Amino acid sequence: MALKEARFGDVFAALAEDLSRRVAAAGTAADAVATLLGQLARWQKFLAASVEGLSEEAQRGLWGELHCMRERLIPVLGAAAAVAGWKGGERAQQDFQFATGALEV
């Protein structure tokens, strides 16, 4: 996997970090492959959500979720737990779901 357009560096970095973290946590080689393929499919779905990009309302919602994650959740839970609890791209009932509760931004 290689970055071909510098303007997408931030997105590529997020993708690479997500994939490497999740694959590294897999227990077996088979789990690692399944995790990699599953996460690539999720990223592909997320990035292909709209040819024209996110609507203005969706952009505000995404910004709010990411701002909440950075300012409120990461300082308390740590980055890995905050990101793992984020369900925004999955159309879940709440934007963040954890074992002890959920949060809608």
N, C-alpha and C positions, 0 to 999 in steps of 0.2 A: 504494500500500500504506500503510495507516494502522493504528496501534494503537487498538483499541476498548476494551480492558480493561487498566487500569494494572497489575493483578496479573501480567500476562504480559509486562511491560516487558523483563525480562532475556532471555526467550526471543525476543521480537521483535527485540531489539537483536542477538542472535547470528545470527538469520536474516538480518536486513538487512545485517549486516557480511559474512556469508558470501556472500550473493548479490552484493553490490557488488564485493567483492574478486575473485570468480571471473569476473563479467561484464567487469570492467575489464581482466582479463588476456586476454580473448578477442582473437584476431587480427583477425577481420572481424565485420561486423554479423550475418552469418548464424551465425557461431560464438557470438556473444554471445547471440543468441536461443536457440540450441540449449542453451547452457550454462545460461541462466536457466530454461528449461523443465525441463531435466534436474535441476537443483538443487532446484527447487520440488517436483518429483515425489519426490526423495529426502527432503526435509523433511516432505512430506505423509505419506509412508510411515513415517518415524520417529515423527512426532507421533501417528499413528493406530495405532501398534503394539498398543495395548491400550486398551479403553474404560475399564478400571479402573486404568490406569496400570501402571507397572513393578512387578514382584514385588519383595519385599524383597531377594532374592538379586540380581536385576537392578539394583536401586538401588545395592547395595553395589559391584557390578562397575563400573557407570557412574561412581560416585564415585571408585573406585580409578583408573580410566583417566584421568579428568579431573584428579585430584590428581597422578598421575604426569606428565601433560602439563604442568601448571602448575609443579610443583616440580623436575622433572628435564629434560624435553625442551625446553621453551621457553627456559630459560636457556642451553642449549647450542646448539640449532638455530635459535632464533627462532620466533615465533608462527606465521608462515605455513607454514614447513616442518613444524612439529609438528602443526598442524591438518591439513595436506595428507596427512601420513602416518597419521593416525588412521583406522582401518578398523572401529572398534567397531560402528557401525550397519550394516555391510555383511555381517555374519556371516562374516568372513574367518578364516583359521586363526590369525592373530595380531592383536592389537589395534592395533598400529602396524607399518606396513611402509614401509621406505625403500629406496633403491637399494643401500645398503651393509649392510642387515640388517633384522631384524624384532624386535619385542618383544611378549611376551604378559604382561599385567598380572595 
